[in-house]
């Protein structure tokens, strides 16, 4: 597997090269985003490890241009303690990067080997992920309008969204349609590296006028508010609409897991919920969404052609878990049409 390291620091490139070559990767290097672009068609890497703050062209702009020219799995590698860097990383996720990862520090650090193993294993998984530039699809909701009577007659109590790699691009299209007057609470499980959730919530606050919170145990969810699963905790909702957080075992190698949230809604709210699955790799959320659908919930899945990564949407479709398959904007329109007056 061929990885291109893009970093202006000689020390960082030497360290990353040693780690990745020890993990069996073929490694090439670029000193900044412009150099990466210049080499892209020649090297044709399987994946890219991208730094953020670089001269001539930073990681955000390089990511944007690479995803337009030759879509490639990109991981942003930065320090979670660097506030400016994490904010730029959120913009890079919006531009099409699949993941943000904590940069390993000195080998003398007691957590160095753990960070190194996470980096190697994550990049190995990313290197097998198929990515593409999402297609623009219009006029998809014309036939859905007449099909919503069932769910209008039994209004849902909550909207639950699951997203993984490519999720920020989808949420950028979906969330602006929801405002503080939206009559339902919205819960979100987004697969993201621990340490970056706070910056991710800040970024989400720029996409919607709804107040955005990291979910806190015991709080009652409120209409027109967005609640995000915190680092390393599963997010659940009980029958009284109180948030429950657990550190139960990893589900499908992840915590928080989308399936855990969906299963809690199925157990406690039955069909009185809307479940949404967006872009991502793997299949987390597909089974839980199928259970929600079987109980009568409205289940909405992102159209694979509109997703940066179509693994999770396609897994849900293959299970028959989707009531409707739509673009993120179309999903937002469908949810709004559940409300009186729409």
C-alpha positions in Angstrom: 0.0 0.0 0.0 1.4 3.3 -1.1 1.1 6.4 1.2 2.1 9.9 0.4 3.3 11.9 3.5 2.6 15.7 3.0 4.4 17.6 5.8 6.8 20.6 5.8 8.6 19.4 8.9 11.7 17.2 8.2 11.4 15.7 11.7 7.7 14.8 11.2 8.3 13.2 7.8 11.3 11.1 9.1 9.2 9.9 12.1 6.1 9.1 10.0 8.2 7.4 7.3 9.9 5.2 9.9 6.5 4.3 11.5 4.7 3.6 8.2 7.6 1.6 6.6 7.7 -0.5 9.8 4.0 -1.2 9.1 4.6 -2.4 5.6 3.7 0.8 3.6 5.5 2.1 0.6 6.2 5.7 1.4 6.6 8.9 -0.8 7.0 12.4 0.5 5.9 16.0 -0.3 7.0 19.1 1.5 3.7 21.0 1.0 0.3 20.9 -0.6 1.5 22.2 -4.0 4.2 19.6 -4.2 1.6 16.9 -3.4 -0.6 18.2 -6.2 2.3 18.3 -8.6 3.1 14.6 -7.9 -0.4 13.3 -7.6 -0.9 11.9 -11.1 2.7 10.5 -11.2 2.7 8.8 -7.8 -1.0 7.8 -7.7 -0.9 7.0 -4.0 -3.4 4.7 -2.3 -3.8 7.3 0.5 -2.4 10.5 1.8 -1.2 11.6 5.3 -1.7 15.4 5.2 -0.3 18.0 7.6 -2.3 21.2 8.0 -0.1 24.3 8.4 2.4 24.4 5.5 3.9 27.1 3.3 2.7 27.7 -0.3 -0.4 25.6 0.1 -1.9 24.4 3.4 -3.6 21.1 4.1 -7.1 22.4 3.7 -6.6 23.8 0.2 -4.5 20.8 -0.9 -7.3 18.5 0.3 -9.9 20.5 -1.6 -8.0 20.4 -4.9 -7.0 16.7 -4.6 -10.6 15.7 -4.1 -11.6 17.6 -7.2 -8.8 16.3 -9.3 -8.2 12.7 -8.2 -10.3 11.7 -5.2 -8.0 9.8 -2.8 -8.4 8.8 0.9 -6.9 11.6 3.0 -6.1 11.6 6.7 -5.4 14.9 8.4 -2.6 14.3 10.9 -2.2 17.0 13.5 -2.0 17.6 17.2 -5.3 17.6 19.0 -3.9 20.1 21.6 -3.4 22.6 18.8 -6.6 24.6 18.6 -5.8 26.4 15.4 -4.8 23.1 13.8 -8.0 21.3 14.9 -10.2 24.1 13.6 -8.4 23.8 10.2 -8.8 20.0 10.3 -12.6 20.5 10.6 -12.5 22.6 7.4 -10.4 19.8 5.7 -13.0 17.2 6.7 -15.6 19.5 5.1 -13.5 19.6 2.0 -13.4 15.8 1.7 -10.7 14.4 4.1 -11.9 11.2 5.6 -10.4 11.4 9.1 -8.4 13.5 11.5 -5.7 11.8 13.5 -3.5 12.8 16.4 0.1 13.2 15.3 2.5 10.9 17.3 4.9 13.0 19.3 8.4 12.0 20.6 9.2 8.2 20.9 10.0 9.1 24.5 6.4 9.8 25.2 4.7 6.9 27.2 1.7 6.9 24.8 3.9 6.9 21.6 3.5 3.2 20.7 -0.3 3.3 21.3 -0.6 6.4 19.0 1.7 4.8 16.4 -0.4 1.6 16.3 -3.6 3.6 16.0 -2.1 5.7 13.1 -0.8 2.6 11.2 -4.1 0.6 11.6 -6.3 3.5 10.7 -4.2 4.4 7.6 -4.3 0.7 6.5 -8.1 0.8 6.7 -8.3 4.1 4.9 -6.1 2.8 2.1 -8.7 0.2 1.1 -11.6 2.8 1.2 -13.1 3.8 -2.1 -13.8 7.5 -2.3 -15.3 9.7 -5.0 -16.5 13.2 -5.7 -20.2 13.2 -4.7 -22.7 13.6 -7.6 -25.2 16.4 -7.6 -28.8 15.0 -7.8 -31.9 17.2 -8.2 -35.6 16.7 -8.1 -35.7 13.6 -6.0 -38.5 14.4 -3.6 -41.5 14.7 -6.0 -42.6 11.1 -5.4 -42.0 11.0 -1.7 -44.5 13.7 -0.7 -47.5 11.4 -1.0 -45.8 8.6 1.0 -45.4 10.5 4.3 -48.9 10.3 5.6 -48.1 7.3 7.8 -45.4 9.2 9.7 -47.3 12.4 9.8 -50.1 10.6 11.7 -47.6 9.4 14.3 -45.2 12.2 14.8 -41.6 11.2 15.8 -40.0 12.2 19.1 -36.4 12.5 17.9 -34.2 12.6 14.9 -31.0 10.4 15.2 -28.2 10.8 12.7 -25.2 8.5 12.2 -22.2 9.5 10.1 -18.6 8.4 9.6 -16.0 9.2 6.9 -17.4 11.8 4.6 -20.1 12.7 7.1 -19.1 16.4 7.5 -19.7 17.0 3.8 -23.2 15.5 4.1 -24.0 17.3 7.3 -23.0 20.6 5.7 -26.0 20.1 3.3 -28.4 18.6 5.8 -28.1 20.7 9.0 -28.6 24.3 7.6 -32.3 23.3 7.0 -32.8 22.8 10.7 -33.2 26.0 12.9 -33.9 26.7 16.5 -37.7 26.4 15.7 -37.2 22.8 14.6 -39.7 20.9 16.7 -37.6 17.8 17.5 -34.3 17.1 19.3 -31.5 15.9 17.0 -28.9 13.4 18.1 -25.6 12.8 16.2 -23.1 10.0 16.4 -20.1 10.9 14.3 -17.0 8.7 14.1 -14.1 11.0 14.9 -10.8 10.6 16.7 -10.9 11.4 20.4 -9.6 14.9 21.2 -11.3 16.5 18.2 -15.0 16.4 19.2 -14.9 19.8 20.8 -13.6 21.4 17.6 -16.1 19.4 15.6 -19.0 20.8 17.7 -17.7 24.3 17.0 -17.7 23.5 13.3 -21.3 22.1 13.5 -22.4 25.4 15.2 -21.4 27.1 12.0 -23.7 24.9 9.9 -26.9 25.4 11.8 -28.6 27.9 14.1 -29.6 25.1 16.5 -27.5 25.1 19.7 -24.9 22.3 19.5 -24.0 20.4 22.7 -21.7 17.5 23.6 -24.2 15.1 25.1 -24.2 15.0 28.9 -25.7 12.1 30.9 -29.1 12.7 32.5 -30.0 15.7 30.4 -33.4 15.8 28.8 -33.1 16.5 25.0 -34.9 19.6 23.9 -36.5 20.5 20.5 -34.3 22.5 18.2 -31.1 21.4 19.9 -28.3 19.1 18.5 -26.6 16.7 20.8 -23.3 15.1 19.7 -21.9 11.8 21.2 -18.8 12.7 23.3 -15.4 11.1 23.0 -15.2 7.4 23.8 -18.8 7.0 25.0 -21.8 5.4 23.5 -24.8 7.7 23.3 -28.3 6.3 24.1 -31.7 7.7 24.8 -34.2 6.3 27.3 -38.0 6.4 27.1 -38.2 9.7 29.0 -35.8 11.3 26.4 -33.0 11.4 28.9 -29.4 11.1 27.6 -27.6 8.0 28.7 -23.8 7.6 28.2 -22.0 4.3 28.6 -18.4 3.0 28.2 -19.7 -0.5 27.3 -17.5 -2.5 25.0 -16.6 -1.3 21.5 -19.2 -2.1 18.9 -17.8 -2.9 15.4 -14.5 -1.6 16.7 -15.9 1.8 17.6 -17.1 3.8 20.5 -19.4 5.8 20.1 -21.3 3.4 17.8 -24.2 4.4 15.6 -25.9 1.0 16.1 -25.9 1.5 19.9 -27.9 4.8 19.5 -30.3 3.3 17.0 -30.9 0.2 19.1 -31.7 2.3 22.2 -34.3 4.2 20.2 -35.8 1.0 18.9 -36.0 -0.4 22.5 -37.3 2.8 24.1 -39.3 4.7 21.4 -40.2 2.0 19.0 -41.2 3.5 15.7 -41.5 7.1 17.1 -38.2 8.2 15.7 -36.5 9.2 12.5 -33.2 7.4 11.8 -30.7 8.8 9.3 -27.5 7.2 7.9 -25.0 9.3 6.0 -21.6 8.7 4.3 -19.1 6.3 5.9 -17.0 3.2 5.6 -18.0 -0.1 7.1 -21.5 -0.9 8.2 -22.1 0.7 11.6 -25.7 1.7 12.0 -27.2 -0.5 9.2 -28.6 -3.2 11.5 -30.0 -0.7 14.0 -31.6 1.2 11.3 -33.2 -2.0 9.9 -34.7 -2.6 13.4 -36.1 0.9 13.6 -37.7 0.4 10.2 -39.2 -2.9 11.2 -40.9 -1.0 14.1 -42.4 1.6 11.8 -39.8 4.4 12.2 -39.0 6.6 9.2 -35.5 5.6 8.0 -33.5 7.7 5.6 -30.2 6.7 3.9 -27.9 8.9 1.9 -27.9 8.1 -1.8 -24.5 6.3 -2.3 -23.7 8.3 -5.4 -23.9 11.5 -3.3 -21.6 10.2 -0.6 -17.8 10.6 -0.4 -17.7 7.0 1.0 -20.6 4.8 0.2 -19.9 1.8 2.5 -22.4 2.5 5.3 -25.3 3.7 3.0 -24.8 0.7 0.8 -24.8 -1.7 3.7 -28.1 -0.2 5.0 -29.6 -0.4 1.5 -28.5 -4.1 1.2 -30.3 -4.9 4.4 -33.5 -3.2 3.3 -33.2 -0.7 6.1 -34.1 2.4 4.2 -37.6 3.8 3.7 -36.1 6.3 1.3 -32.7 6.8 -0.2 -31.9 10.5 -0.8 -29.2 13.1 -0.9 -28.5 14.9 2.4 -30.5 17.9 1.2 -33.4 15.7 0.2 -33.2 14.0 3.6 -33.6 17.4 5.3 -36.5 18.3 3.1 -38.3 15.0 3.9 -37.9 15.5 7.7 -39.2 19.0 7.4 -42.2 17.8 5.5 -43.3 15.7 8.4 -44.2 18.9 10.2 -47.6 20.6 9.8 -47.7 23.3 7.2 -45.0 21.8 5.1 
